[in-house]
């Protein structure tokens, strides 16, 4: 039990005194960067799915997307 108390005490000491936490401004800029990069990657994936889906339109004229493309080869 003494080892566990020492572990908790050392962990607390490290988190409070040794870790450099980001400022609010740094945190906001990082969050915006993650948001923008997520939107860009999502758009790229959507465009790829749209392109593959248009090529795989069936007789119904329904856009199937990449899953339709994959299911066509599985089934």
N, CA, C and O atoms as a Tripos MOL2 file, in Angstrom:
@<TRIPOS>MOLECULE
protein
  300   299    75     0     0
PROTEIN
NO_CHARGES

@<TRIPOS>ATOM
      1 N           0.8220   -1.1950    0.0000 N.3       1 UNK1
      2 CA          0.0000    0.0000    0.0000 C.3       1 UNK1
      3 C           0.8670    1.2590    0.0000 C.2       1 UNK1
      4 O           0.4680    2.2950   -0.5320 O.2       1 UNK1
      5 N           2.0430    1.1640    0.5940 N.am      2 UNK2
      6 CA          2.9420    2.3220    0.6320 C.3       2 UNK2
      7 C           3.4210    2.6670   -0.7770 C.2       2 UNK2
      8 O           3.5960    3.8390   -1.1130 O.2       2 UNK2
      9 N           3.6330    1.6310   -1.6010 N.am      3 UNK3
     10 CA          4.0610    1.8770   -2.9790 C.3       3 UNK3
     11 C           2.9800    2.6000   -3.7660 C.2       3 UNK3
     12 O           3.2780    3.4650   -4.5880 O.2       3 UNK3
     13 N           1.7200    2.2450   -3.5150 N.am      4 UNK4
     14 CA          0.6170    2.8930   -4.2030 C.3       4 UNK4
     15 C           0.5090    4.3570   -3.8020 C.2       4 UNK4
     16 O           0.2840    5.2210   -4.6490 O.2       4 UNK4
     17 N           0.6700    4.6410   -2.5030 N.am      5 UNK5
     18 CA          0.6290    6.0330   -2.0340 C.3       5 UNK5
     19 C           1.7760    6.8370   -2.6240 C.2       5 UNK5
     20 O           1.6000    7.9980   -2.9940 O.2       5 UNK5
     21 N           2.9510    6.2230   -2.7140 N.am      6 UNK6
     22 CA          4.0990    6.9070   -3.3040 C.3       6 UNK6
     23 C           3.8590    7.1770   -4.7900 C.2       6 UNK6
     24 O           4.2180    8.2360   -5.3040 O.2       6 UNK6
     25 N           3.2600    6.2230   -5.4580 N.am      7 UNK7
     26 CA          2.9520    6.3850   -6.8770 C.3       7 UNK7
     27 C           1.9830    7.5500   -7.0830 C.2       7 UNK7
     28 O           2.2020    8.3900   -7.9560 O.2       7 UNK7
     29 N           0.9320    7.6030   -6.2990 N.am      8 UNK8
     30 CA         -0.0570    8.6790   -6.4170 C.3       8 UNK8
     31 C           0.5970   10.0190   -6.0940 C.2       8 UNK8
     32 O           0.3680   11.0030   -6.7980 O.2       8 UNK8
     33 N           1.3940   10.0680   -5.0580 N.am      9 UNK9
     34 CA          2.0530   11.3120   -4.6580 C.3       9 UNK9
     35 C           3.0150   11.8020   -5.7390 C.2       9 UNK9
     36 O           3.0370   12.9880   -6.0660 O.2       9 UNK9
     37 N           3.8040   10.8880   -6.2880 N.am     10 UNK10
     38 CA          4.7490   11.2720   -7.3370 C.3      10 UNK10
     39 C           4.0250   11.6840   -8.6220 C.2      10 UNK10
     40 O           4.4530   12.6110   -9.3090 O.2      10 UNK10
     41 N           2.9400   10.9990   -8.9390 N.am     11 UNK11
     42 CA          2.1610   11.3650  -10.1270 C.3      11 UNK11
     43 C           1.5670   12.7600   -9.9760 C.2      11 UNK11
     44 O           1.6160   13.5670  -10.9050 O.2      11 UNK11
     45 N           1.0130   13.0360   -8.8180 N.am     12 UNK12
     46 CA          0.4470   14.3640   -8.5550 C.3      12 UNK12
     47 C           1.5270   15.4330   -8.6410 C.2      12 UNK12
     48 O           1.3200   16.4800   -9.2550 O.2      12 UNK12
     49 N           2.6730   15.1750   -8.0300 N.am     13 UNK13
     50 CA          3.7800   16.1370   -8.0430 C.3      13 UNK13
     51 C           4.2340   16.4120   -9.4790 C.2      13 UNK13
     52 O           4.4960   17.5590   -9.8400 O.2      13 UNK13
     53 N           4.3240   15.3730  -10.2860 N.am     14 UNK14
     54 CA          4.7590   15.5560  -11.6730 C.3      14 UNK14
     55 C           3.7270   16.3380  -12.4740 C.2      14 UNK14
     56 O           4.0910   17.2220  -13.2490 O.2      14 UNK14
     57 N           2.4450   16.0250  -12.2990 N.am     15 UNK15
     58 CA          1.4060   16.7250  -13.0410 C.3      15 UNK15
     59 C           1.2960   18.1960  -12.6430 C.2      15 UNK15
     60 O           0.9980   19.0470  -13.4810 O.2      15 UNK15
     61 N           1.5320   18.4900  -11.3840 N.am     16 UNK16
     62 CA          1.3770   19.8700  -10.9090 C.3      16 UNK16
     63 C           2.6260   20.7030  -11.1750 C.2      16 UNK16
     64 O           2.5150   21.8690  -11.5550 O.2      16 UNK16
     65 N           3.8000   20.1330  -10.9840 N.am     17 UNK17
     66 CA          5.0250   20.9360  -11.0090 C.3      17 UNK17
     67 C           5.8980   20.7440  -12.2500 C.2      17 UNK17
     68 O           6.6550   21.6490  -12.6000 O.2      17 UNK17
     69 N           5.8170   19.6100  -12.9150 N.am     18 UNK18
     70 CA          6.7480   19.3470  -14.0080 C.3      18 UNK18
     71 C           6.1160   19.4140  -15.3950 C.2      18 UNK18
     72 O           6.8240   19.6460  -16.3750 O.2      18 UNK18
     73 N           4.8210   19.2190  -15.5020 N.am     19 UNK19
     74 CA          4.1530   19.2330  -16.7990 C.3      19 UNK19
     75 C           3.8650   20.6740  -17.1910 C.2      19 UNK19
     76 O           3.3640   21.4600  -16.3870 O.2      19 UNK19
     77 N           4.1850   21.0080  -18.4300 N.am     20 UNK20
     78 CA          3.8540   22.3480  -18.9170 C.3      20 UNK20
     79 C           2.5370   22.2600  -19.6840 C.2      20 UNK20
     80 O           2.4910   21.7240  -20.7910 O.2      20 UNK20
     81 N           1.4820   22.7820  -19.0980 N.am     21 UNK21
     82 CA          0.1640   22.7380  -19.6910 C.3      21 UNK21
     83 C           0.0240   23.8610  -20.7080 C.2      21 UNK21
     84 O           0.5860   24.9390  -20.5100 O.2      21 UNK21
     85 N          -0.7110   23.6340  -21.7900 N.am     22 UNK22
     86 CA         -0.8830   24.7010  -22.7820 C.3      22 UNK22
     87 C          -1.7580   25.8260  -22.2340 C.2      22 UNK22
     88 O          -2.6230   25.6140  -21.3840 O.2      22 UNK22
     89 N          -1.5070   27.0100  -22.7430 N.am     23 UNK23
     90 CA         -2.3580   28.1380  -22.3540 C.3      23 UNK23
     91 C          -3.6940   28.0140  -23.0950 C.2      23 UNK23
     92 O          -3.8330   27.1990  -24.0070 O.2      23 UNK23
     93 N          -4.6610   28.8220  -22.6970 N.am     24 UNK24
     94 CA         -5.9720   28.7840  -23.3440 C.3      24 UNK24
     95 C          -5.8610   29.1340  -24.8210 C.2      24 UNK24
     96 O          -6.5350   28.5360  -25.6590 O.2      24 UNK24
     97 N          -5.0060   30.1070  -25.1390 N.am     25 UNK25
     98 CA         -4.8190   30.5260  -26.5320 C.3      25 UNK25
     99 C          -4.2040   29.3870  -27.3550 C.2      25 UNK25
    100 O          -4.6430   29.1340  -28.4770 O.2      25 UNK25
    101 N          -3.2010   28.7040  -26.8130 N.am     26 UNK26
    102 CA         -2.5800   27.5790  -27.5170 C.3      26 UNK26
    103 C          -3.5840   26.4420  -27.7160 C.2      26 UNK26
    104 O          -3.6000   25.7900  -28.7600 O.2      26 UNK26
    105 N          -4.4120   26.2160  -26.7110 N.am     27 UNK27
    106 CA         -5.4180   25.1710  -26.8020 C.3      27 UNK27
    107 C          -6.4450   25.4830  -27.8780 C.2      27 UNK27
    108 O          -6.8620   24.5930  -28.6180 O.2      27 UNK27
    109 N          -6.8550   26.7450  -27.9680 N.am     28 UNK28
    110 CA         -7.8110   27.1490  -29.0000 C.3      28 UNK28
    111 C          -7.2120   26.9940  -30.3970 C.2      28 UNK28
    112 O          -7.8750   26.4930  -31.3050 O.2      28 UNK28
    113 N          -5.9800   27.4160  -30.5680 N.am     29 UNK29
    114 CA         -5.3690   27.3190  -31.8980 C.3      29 UNK29
    115 C          -5.1740   25.8570  -32.3040 C.2      29 UNK29
    116 O          -5.3320   25.5180  -33.4770 O.2      29 UNK29
    117 N          -4.8370   24.9930  -31.3570 N.am     30 UNK30
    118 CA         -4.7030   23.5710  -31.6670 C.3      30 UNK30
    119 C          -6.0510   22.9650  -32.0320 C.2      30 UNK30
    120 O          -6.1360   22.1500  -32.9510 O.2      30 UNK30
    121 N          -7.0960   23.3530  -31.3270 N.am     31 UNK31
    122 CA         -8.4310   22.8310  -31.6120 C.3      31 UNK31
    123 C          -8.9050   23.2770  -32.9940 C.2      31 UNK31
    124 O          -9.5260   22.5010  -33.7200 O.2      31 UNK31
    125 N          -8.6150   24.5140  -33.3540 N.am     32 UNK32
    126 CA         -9.0000   25.0140  -34.6770 C.3      32 UNK32
    127 C          -8.2290   24.2680  -35.7630 C.2      32 UNK32
    128 O          -8.7960   23.9260  -36.8010 O.2      32 UNK32
    129 N          -6.9560   24.0170  -35.5340 N.am     33 UNK33
    130 CA         -6.1510   23.2650  -36.4950 C.3      33 UNK33
    131 C          -6.7100   21.8600  -36.6940 C.2      33 UNK33
    132 O          -6.8030   21.3880  -37.8270 O.2      33 UNK33
    133 N          -7.0790   21.1940  -35.6130 N.am     34 UNK34
    134 CA         -7.6640   19.8530  -35.7100 C.3      34 UNK34
    135 C          -8.9920   19.9030  -36.4510 C.2      34 UNK34
    136 O          -9.2670   19.0370  -37.2820 O.2      34 UNK34
    137 N          -9.8130   20.8950  -36.1660 N.am     35 UNK35
    138 CA        -11.1070   21.0320  -36.8280 C.3      35 UNK35
    139 C         -10.9450   21.2380  -38.3320 C.2      35 UNK35
    140 O         -11.6230   20.5850  -39.1260 O.2      35 UNK35
    141 N         -10.0610   22.1330  -38.7210 N.am     36 UNK36
    142 CA         -9.8440   22.4210  -40.1440 C.3      36 UNK36
    143 C          -9.2880   21.1930  -40.8620 C.2      36 UNK36
    144 O          -9.7470   20.8570  -41.9530 O.2      36 UNK36
    145 N          -8.3160   20.5290  -40.2690 N.am     37 UNK37
    146 CA         -7.7460   19.3480  -40.9230 C.3      37 UNK37
    147 C          -8.7640   18.2240  -41.0120 C.2      37 UNK37
    148 O          -8.7550   17.4700  -41.9850 O.2      37 UNK37
    149 N          -9.6400   18.0890  -40.0240 N.am     38 UNK38
    150 CA        -10.6910   17.0800  -40.0830 C.3      38 UNK38
    151 C         -11.6600   17.3620  -41.2120 C.2      38 UNK38
    152 O         -12.0690   16.4430  -41.9220 O.2      38 UNK38
    153 N         -12.0320   18.6140  -41.3870 N.am     39 UNK39
    154 CA        -12.9470   18.9860  -42.4720 C.3      39 UNK39
    155 C         -12.2930   18.7220  -43.8260 C.2      39 UNK39
    156 O         -12.9460   18.2060  -44.7340 O.2      39 UNK39
    157 N         -11.0260   19.0660  -43.9740 N.am     40 UNK40
    158 CA        -10.3290   18.8540  -45.2470 C.3      40 UNK40
    159 C         -10.2490   17.3640  -45.5820 C.2      40 UNK40
    160 O         -10.5340   16.9660  -46.7110 O.2      40 UNK40
    161 N          -9.8670   16.5520  -44.6180 N.am     41 UNK41
    162 CA         -9.7640   15.1070  -44.8640 C.3      41 UNK41
    163 C         -11.1390   14.5280  -45.1640 C.2      41 UNK41
    164 O         -11.2690   13.6620  -46.0300 O.2      41 UNK41
    165 N         -12.1680   14.9930  -44.4610 N.am     42 UNK42
    166 CA        -13.5370   14.5200  -44.7170 C.3      42 UNK42
    167 C         -13.9860   14.8600  -46.1340 C.2      42 UNK42
    168 O         -14.6150   14.0380  -46.8010 O.2      42 UNK42
    169 N         -13.6680   16.0560  -46.5900 N.am     43 UNK43
    170 CA        -14.0280   16.4450  -47.9530 C.3      43 UNK43
    171 C         -13.2920   15.5970  -48.9920 C.2      43 UNK43
    172 O         -13.8710   15.2130  -50.0080 O.2      43 UNK43
    173 N         -12.0370   15.3130  -48.7400 N.am     44 UNK44
    174 CA        -11.2650   14.4750  -49.6670 C.3      44 UNK44
    175 C         -11.8800   13.0790  -49.7420 C.2      44 UNK44
    176 O         -12.0370   12.5210  -50.8280 O.2      44 UNK44
    177 N         -12.2270   12.5190  -48.5840 N.am     45 UNK45
    178 CA        -12.8320   11.1900  -48.5690 C.3      45 UNK45
    179 C         -14.1870   11.2130  -49.2590 C.2      45 UNK45
    180 O         -14.5210   10.2850  -49.9960 O.2      45 UNK45
    181 N         -14.9740   12.2650  -49.0300 N.am     46 UNK46
    182 CA        -16.2750   12.3710  -49.6980 C.3      46 UNK46
    183 C         -16.1030   12.4400  -51.2120 C.2      46 UNK46
    184 O         -16.8300   11.7740  -51.9480 O.2      46 UNK46
    185 N         -15.1540   13.2350  -51.6780 N.am     47 UNK47
    186 CA        -14.9360   13.3450  -53.1240 C.3      47 UNK47
    187 C         -14.5060   12.0130  -53.7250 C.2      47 UNK47
    188 O         -14.9530   11.6420  -54.8100 O.2      47 UNK47
    189 N         -13.6390   11.2960  -53.0200 N.am     48 UNK48
    190 CA        -13.2310    9.9850  -53.5150 C.3      48 UNK48
    191 C         -14.4310    9.0400  -53.5660 C.2      48 UNK48
    192 O         -14.5940    8.2940  -54.5310 O.2      48 UNK48
    193 N         -15.2580    9.0700  -52.5440 N.am     49 UNK49
    194 CA        -16.4470    8.2240  -52.5060 C.3      49 UNK49
    195 C         -17.4150    8.6080  -53.6120 C.2      49 UNK49
    196 O         -18.0140    7.7400  -54.2470 O.2      49 UNK49
    197 N         -17.5700    9.9050  -53.8450 N.am     50 UNK50
    198 CA        -18.4640   10.3690  -54.8990 C.3      50 UNK50
    199 C         -17.9750    9.9180  -56.2690 C.2      50 UNK50
    200 O         -18.7650    9.4680  -57.0980 O.2      50 UNK50
    201 N         -16.6770   10.0390  -56.5030 N.am     51 UNK51
    202 CA        -16.1160    9.6470  -57.7970 C.3      51 UNK51
    203 C         -16.2950    8.1570  -58.0280 C.2      51 UNK51
    204 O         -16.7080    7.7460  -59.1120 O.2      51 UNK51
    205 N         -15.9880    7.3370  -57.0200 N.am     52 UNK52
    206 CA        -16.1710    5.9010  -57.1840 C.3      52 UNK52
    207 C         -17.6510    5.5470  -57.2960 C.2      52 UNK52
    208 O         -18.0070    4.6120  -58.0130 O.2      52 UNK52
    209 N         -18.5150    6.2800  -56.6000 N.am     53 UNK53
    210 CA        -19.9450    6.0000  -56.6350 C.3      53 UNK53
    211 C         -20.5560    6.3130  -57.9770 C.2      53 UNK53
    212 O         -21.4150    5.5670  -58.4480 O.2      53 UNK53
    213 N         -20.1400    7.3960  -58.6090 N.am     54 UNK54
    214 CA        -20.6710    7.7670  -59.9200 C.3      54 UNK54
    215 C         -20.2930    6.7210  -60.9540 C.2      54 UNK54
    216 O         -21.0870    6.4250  -61.8460 O.2      54 UNK54
    217 N         -19.1160    6.1640  -60.8540 N.am     55 UNK55
    218 CA        -18.6810    5.1460  -61.7990 C.3      55 UNK55
    219 C         -19.4640    3.8510  -61.6230 C.2      55 UNK55
    220 O         -19.5330    3.0430  -62.5490 O.2      55 UNK55
    221 N         -20.0550    3.6410  -60.4510 N.am     56 UNK56
    222 CA        -20.7290    2.3780  -60.1650 C.3      56 UNK56
    223 C         -22.2440    2.5260  -60.0980 C.2      56 UNK56
    224 O         -22.9110    1.7200  -59.4490 O.2      56 UNK56
    225 N         -22.7940    3.5310  -60.7520 N.am     57 UNK57
    226 CA        -24.2450    3.6790  -60.7420 C.3      57 UNK57
    227 C         -24.8800    2.4940  -61.4570 C.2      57 UNK57
    228 O         -24.4460    2.0730  -62.5290 O.2      57 UNK57
    229 N         -25.9030    1.9840  -60.8330 N.am     58 UNK58
    230 CA        -26.5950    0.8530  -61.4330 C.3      58 UNK58
    231 C         -27.7020    1.3460  -62.3440 C.2      58 UNK58
    232 O         -27.7420    2.5210  -62.7060 O.2      58 UNK58
    233 N         -28.5900    0.4540  -62.7080 N.am     59 UNK59
    234 CA        -29.7010    0.8030  -63.5680 C.3      59 UNK59
    235 C         -30.6830    1.7440  -62.8910 C.2      59 UNK59
    236 O         -31.4390    2.4440  -63.5650 O.2      59 UNK59
    237 N         -30.6790    1.7670  -61.5500 N.am     60 UNK60
    238 CA        -31.6340    2.6090  -60.8260 C.3      60 UNK60
    239 C         -31.2030    4.0720  -60.8080 C.2      60 UNK60
    240 O         -31.9960    4.9330  -60.4260 O.2      60 UNK60
    241 N         -29.9850    4.3740  -61.2050 N.am     61 UNK61
    242 CA        -29.4960    5.7410  -61.1740 C.3      61 UNK61
    243 C         -29.1980    6.2130  -59.7650 C.2      61 UNK61
    244 O         -29.0770    7.4140  -59.5240 O.2      61 UNK61
    245 N         -29.0790    5.2960  -58.8480 N.am     62 UNK62
    246 CA        -28.8220    5.6090  -57.4430 C.3      62 UNK62
    247 C         -27.3260    5.5930  -57.1820 C.2      62 UNK62
    248 O         -26.6300    4.6380  -57.5290 O.2      62 UNK62
    249 N         -26.8460    6.6580  -56.5700 N.am     63 UNK63
    250 CA        -25.4160    6.7520  -56.2690 C.3      63 UNK63
    251 C         -25.0870    5.8230  -55.1270 C.2      63 UNK63
    252 O         -25.6110    5.9830  -54.0250 O.2      63 UNK63
    253 N         -24.2240    4.8510  -55.3740 N.am     64 UNK64
    254 CA        -23.9380    3.8230  -54.3850 C.3      64 UNK64
    255 C         -22.7380    4.1280  -53.5120 C.2      64 UNK64
    256 O         -22.6420    3.5950  -52.4070 O.2      64 UNK64
    257 N         -21.8350    4.9530  -53.9600 N.am     65 UNK65
    258 CA        -20.6580    5.2800  -53.1630 C.3      65 UNK65
    259 C         -19.6750    4.1330  -53.1040 C.2      65 UNK65
    260 O         -19.8240    3.1330  -53.8070 O.2      65 UNK65
    261 N         -18.6830    4.2830  -52.2720 N.am     66 UNK66
    262 CA        -17.6120    3.2890  -52.1830 C.3      66 UNK66
    263 C         -18.1200    1.9810  -51.6030 C.2      66 UNK66
    264 O         -17.6230    0.9160  -51.9690 O.2      66 UNK66
    265 N         -19.1030    2.0350  -50.7020 N.am     67 UNK67
    266 CA        -19.6310    0.7930  -50.1540 C.3      67 UNK67
    267 C         -20.3420   -0.0110  -51.2370 C.2      67 UNK67
    268 O         -20.2370   -1.2370  -51.2650 O.2      67 UNK67
    269 N         -21.0580    0.6600  -52.1200 N.am     68 UNK68
    270 CA        -21.6680   -0.0400  -53.2440 C.3      68 UNK68
    271 C         -20.6240   -0.6830  -54.1310 C.2      68 UNK68
    272 O         -20.8180   -1.7840  -54.6450 O.2      68 UNK68
    273 N         -19.5240    0.0100  -54.3050 N.am     69 UNK69
    274 CA        -18.4130   -0.5190  -55.0960 C.3      69 UNK69
    275 C         -17.8460   -1.7790  -54.4510 C.2      69 UNK69
    276 O         -17.5790   -2.7650  -55.1390 O.2      69 UNK69
    277 N         -17.6630   -1.7480  -53.1430 N.am     70 UNK70
    278 CA        -17.1060   -2.9100  -52.4250 C.3      70 UNK70
    279 C         -18.1040   -4.0660  -52.4120 C.2      70 UNK70
    280 O         -17.7340   -5.2130  -52.6640 O.2      70 UNK70
    281 N         -19.3770   -3.7610  -52.1170 N.am     71 UNK71
    282 CA        -20.3950   -4.8030  -52.0540 C.3      71 UNK71
    283 C         -20.6080   -5.4740  -53.4100 C.2      71 UNK71
    284 O         -20.9870   -6.6430  -53.4750 O.2      71 UNK71
    285 N         -20.3660   -4.7460  -54.4730 N.am     72 UNK72
    286 CA        -20.5030   -5.3250  -55.8120 C.3      72 UNK72
    287 C         -19.5250   -6.4760  -55.9970 C.2      72 UNK72
    288 O         -19.8680   -7.4810  -56.6190 O.2      72 UNK72
    289 N         -18.3100   -6.3440  -55.4670 N.am     73 UNK73
    290 CA        -17.3120   -7.3900  -55.6040 C.3      73 UNK73
    291 C         -17.4540   -8.4850  -54.5650 C.2      73 UNK73
    292 O         -17.0350   -9.6170  -54.8080 O.2      73 UNK73
    293 N         -18.0260   -8.1830  -53.4290 N.am     74 UNK74
    294 CA        -18.2070   -9.1920  -52.3970 C.3      74 UNK74
    295 C         -19.3580  -10.1200  -52.7570 C.2      74 UNK74
    296 O         -19.2510  -11.3380  -52.6130 O.2      74 UNK74
    297 N         -20.4580   -9.5400  -53.2250 N.am     75 UNK75
    298 CA        -21.6570  -10.3420  -53.4980 C.3      75 UNK75
    299 C         -21.5670  -11.1050  -54.7930 C.2      75 UNK75
    300 O         -22.5010  -11.8220  -55.1530 O.2      75 UNK75
@<TRIPOS>BOND
     1     1     2 1
     2     2     3 1
     3     3     4 2
     4     3     5 am
     5     5     6 1
     6     6     7 1
     7     7     8 2
     8     7     9 am
     9     9    10 1
    10    10    11 1
    11    11    12 2
    12    11    13 am
    13    13    14 1
    14    14    15 1
    15    15    16 2
    16    15    17 am
    17    17    18 1
    18    18    19 1
    19    19    20 2
    20    19    21 am
    21    21    22 1
    22    22    23 1
    23    23    24 2
    24    23    25 am
    25    25    26 1
    26    26    27 1
    27    27    28 2
    28    27    29 am
    29    29    30 1
    30    30    31 1
    31    31    32 2
    32    31    33 am
    33    33    34 1
    34    34    35 1
    35    35    36 2
    36    35    37 am
    37    37    38 1
    38    38    39 1
    39    39    40 2
    40    39    41 am
    41    41    42 1
    42    42    43 1
    43    43    44 2
    44    43    45 am
    45    45    46 1
    46    46    47 1
    47    47    48 2
    48    47    49 am
    49    49    50 1
    50    50    51 1
    51    51    52 2
    52    51    53 am
    53    53    54 1
    54    54    55 1
    55    55    56 2
    56    55    57 am
    57    57    58 1
    58    58    59 1
    59    59    60 2
    60    59    61 am
    61    61    62 1
    62    62    63 1
    63    63    64 2
    64    63    65 am
    65    65    66 1
    66    66    67 1
    67    67    68 2
    68    67    69 am
    69    69    70 1
    70    70    71 1
    71    71    72 2
    72    71    73 am
    73    73    74 1
    74    74    75 1
    75    75    76 2
    76    75    77 am
    77    77    78 1
    78    78    79 1
    79    79    80 2
    80    79    81 am
    81    81    82 1
    82    82    83 1
    83    83    84 2
    84    83    85 am
    85    85    86 1
    86    86    87 1
    87    87    88 2
    88    87    89 am
    89    89    90 1
    90    90    91 1
    91    91    92 2
    92    91    93 am
    93    93    94 1
    94    94    95 1
    95    95    96 2
    96    95    97 am
    97    97    98 1
    98    98    99 1
    99    99   100 2
   100    99   101 am
   101   101   102 1
   102   102   103 1
   103   103   104 2
   104   103   105 am
   105   105   106 1
   106   106   107 1
   107   107   108 2
   108   107   109 am
   109   109   110 1
   110   110   111 1
   111   111   112 2
   112   111   113 am
   113   113   114 1
   114   114   115 1
   115   115   116 2
   116   115   117 am
   117   117   118 1
   118   118   119 1
   119   119   120 2
   120   119   121 am
   121   121   122 1
   122   122   123 1
   123   123   124 2
   124   123   125 am
   125   125   126 1
   126   126   127 1
   127   127   128 2
   128   127   129 am
   129   129   130 1
   130   130   131 1
   131   131   132 2
   132   131   133 am
   133   133   134 1
   134   134   135 1
   135   135   136 2
   136   135   137 am
   137   137   138 1
   138   138   139 1
   139   139   140 2
   140   139   141 am
   141   141   142 1
   142   142   143 1
   143   143   144 2
   144   143   145 am
   145   145   146 1
   146   146   147 1
   147   147   148 2
   148   147   149 am
   149   149   150 1
   150   150   151 1
   151   151   152 2
   152   151   153 am
   153   153   154 1
   154   154   155 1
   155   155   156 2
   156   155   157 am
   157   157   158 1
   158   158   159 1
   159   159   160 2
   160   159   161 am
   161   161   162 1
   162   162   163 1
   163   163   164 2
   164   163   165 am
   165   165   166 1
   166   166   167 1
   167   167   168 2
   168   167   169 am
   169   169   170 1
   170   170   171 1
   171   171   172 2
   172   171   173 am
   173   173   174 1
   174   174   175 1
   175   175   176 2
   176   175   177 am
   177   177   178 1
   178   178   179 1
   179   179   180 2
   180   179   181 am
   181   181   182 1
   182   182   183 1
   183   183   184 2
   184   183   185 am
   185   185   186 1
   186   186   187 1
   187   187   188 2
   188   187   189 am
   189   189   190 1
   190   190   191 1
   191   191   192 2
   192   191   193 am
   193   193   194 1
   194   194   195 1
   195   195   196 2
   196   195   197 am
   197   197   198 1
   198   198   199 1
   199   199   200 2
   200   199   201 am
   201   201   202 1
   202   202   203 1
   203   203   204 2
   204   203   205 am
   205   205   206 1
   206   206   207 1
   207   207   208 2
   208   207   209 am
   209   209   210 1
   210   210   211 1
   211   211   212 2
   212   211   213 am
   213   213   214 1
   214   214   215 1
   215   215   216 2
   216   215   217 am
   217   217   218 1
   218   218   219 1
   219   219   220 2
   220   219   221 am
   221   221   222 1
   222   222   223 1
   223   223   224 2
   224   223   225 am
   225   225   226 1
   226   226   227 1
   227   227   228 2
   228   227   229 am
   229   229   230 1
   230   230   231 1
   231   231   232 2
   232   231   233 am
   233   233   234 1
   234   234   235 1
   235   235   236 2
   236   235   237 am
   237   237   238 1
   238   238   239 1
   239   239   240 2
   240   239   241 am
   241   241   242 1
   242   242   243 1
   243   243   244 2
   244   243   245 am
   245   245   246 1
   246   246   247 1
   247   247   248 2
   248   247   249 am
   249   249   250 1
   250   250   251 1
   251   251   252 2
   252   251   253 am
   253   253   254 1
   254   254   255 1
   255   255   256 2
   256   255   257 am
   257   257   258 1
   258   258   259 1
   259   259   260 2
   260   259   261 am
   261   261   262 1
   262   262   263 1
   263   263   264 2
   264   263   265 am
   265   265   266 1
   266   266   267 1
   267   267   268 2
   268   267   269 am
   269   269   270 1
   270   270   271 1
   271   271   272 2
   272   271   273 am
   273   273   274 1
   274   274   275 1
   275   275   276 2
   276   275   277 am
   277   277   278 1
   278   278   279 1
   279   279   280 2
   280   279   281 am
   281   281   282 1
   282   282   283 1
   283   283   284 2
   284   283   285 am
   285   285   286 1
   286   286   287 1
   287   287   288 2
   288   287   289 am
   289   289   290 1
   290   290   291 1
   291   291   292 2
   292   291   293 am
   293   293   294 1
   294   294   295 1
   295   295   296 2
   296   295   297 am
   297   297   298 1
   298   298   299 1
   299   299   300 2
@<TRIPOS>SUBSTRUCTURE
     1 UNK1         2 RESIDUE 1 A UNK
     2 UNK2         6 RESIDUE 1 A UNK
     3 UNK3        10 RESIDUE 1 A UNK
     4 UNK4        14 RESIDUE 1 A UNK
     5 UNK5        18 RESIDUE 1 A UNK
     6 UNK6        22 RESIDUE 1 A UNK
     7 UNK7        26 RESIDUE 1 A UNK
     8 UNK8        30 RESIDUE 1 A UNK
     9 UNK9        34 RESIDUE 1 A UNK
    10 UNK10       38 RESIDUE 1 A UNK
    11 UNK11       42 RESIDUE 1 A UNK
    12 UNK12       46 RESIDUE 1 A UNK
    13 UNK13       50 RESIDUE 1 A UNK
    14 UNK14       54 RESIDUE 1 A UNK
    15 UNK15       58 RESIDUE 1 A UNK
    16 UNK16       62 RESIDUE 1 A UNK
    17 UNK17       66 RESIDUE 1 A UNK
    18 UNK18       70 RESIDUE 1 A UNK
    19 UNK19       74 RESIDUE 1 A UNK
    20 UNK20       78 RESIDUE 1 A UNK
    21 UNK21       82 RESIDUE 1 A UNK
    22 UNK22       86 RESIDUE 1 A UNK
    23 UNK23       90 RESIDUE 1 A UNK
    24 UNK24       94 RESIDUE 1 A UNK
    25 UNK25       98 RESIDUE 1 A UNK
    26 UNK26      102 RESIDUE 1 A UNK
    27 UNK27      106 RESIDUE 1 A UNK
    28 UNK28      110 RESIDUE 1 A UNK
    29 UNK29      114 RESIDUE 1 A UNK
    30 UNK30      118 RESIDUE 1 A UNK
    31 UNK31      122 RESIDUE 1 A UNK
    32 UNK32      126 RESIDUE 1 A UNK
    33 UNK33      130 RESIDUE 1 A UNK
    34 UNK34      134 RESIDUE 1 A UNK
    35 UNK35      138 RESIDUE 1 A UNK
    36 UNK36      142 RESIDUE 1 A UNK
    37 UNK37      146 RESIDUE 1 A UNK
    38 UNK38      150 RESIDUE 1 A UNK
    39 UNK39      154 RESIDUE 1 A UNK
    40 UNK40      158 RESIDUE 1 A UNK
    41 UNK41      162 RESIDUE 1 A UNK
    42 UNK42      166 RESIDUE 1 A UNK
    43 UNK43      170 RESIDUE 1 A UNK
    44 UNK44      174 RESIDUE 1 A UNK
    45 UNK45      178 RESIDUE 1 A UNK
    46 UNK46      182 RESIDUE 1 A UNK
    47 UNK47      186 RESIDUE 1 A UNK
    48 UNK48      190 RESIDUE 1 A UNK
    49 UNK49      194 RESIDUE 1 A UNK
    50 UNK50      198 RESIDUE 1 A UNK
    51 UNK51      202 RESIDUE 1 A UNK
    52 UNK52      206 RESIDUE 1 A UNK
    53 UNK53      210 RESIDUE 1 A UNK
    54 UNK54      214 RESIDUE 1 A UNK
    55 UNK55      218 RESIDUE 1 A UNK
    56 UNK56      222 RESIDUE 1 A UNK
    57 UNK57      226 RESIDUE 1 A UNK
    58 UNK58      230 RESIDUE 1 A UNK
    59 UNK59      234 RESIDUE 1 A UNK
    60 UNK60      238 RESIDUE 1 A UNK
    61 UNK61      242 RESIDUE 1 A UNK
    62 UNK62      246 RESIDUE 1 A UNK
    63 UNK63      250 RESIDUE 1 A UNK
    64 UNK64      254 RESIDUE 1 A UNK
    65 UNK65      258 RESIDUE 1 A UNK
    66 UNK66      262 RESIDUE 1 A UNK
    67 UNK67      266 RESIDUE 1 A UNK
    68 UNK68      270 RESIDUE 1 A UNK
    69 UNK69      274 RESIDUE 1 A UNK
    70 UNK70      278 RESIDUE 1 A UNK
    71 UNK71      282 RESIDUE 1 A UNK
    72 UNK72      286 RESIDUE 1 A UNK
    73 UNK73      290 RESIDUE 1 A UNK
    74 UNK74      294 RESIDUE 1 A UNK
    75 UNK75      298 RESIDUE 1 A UNK
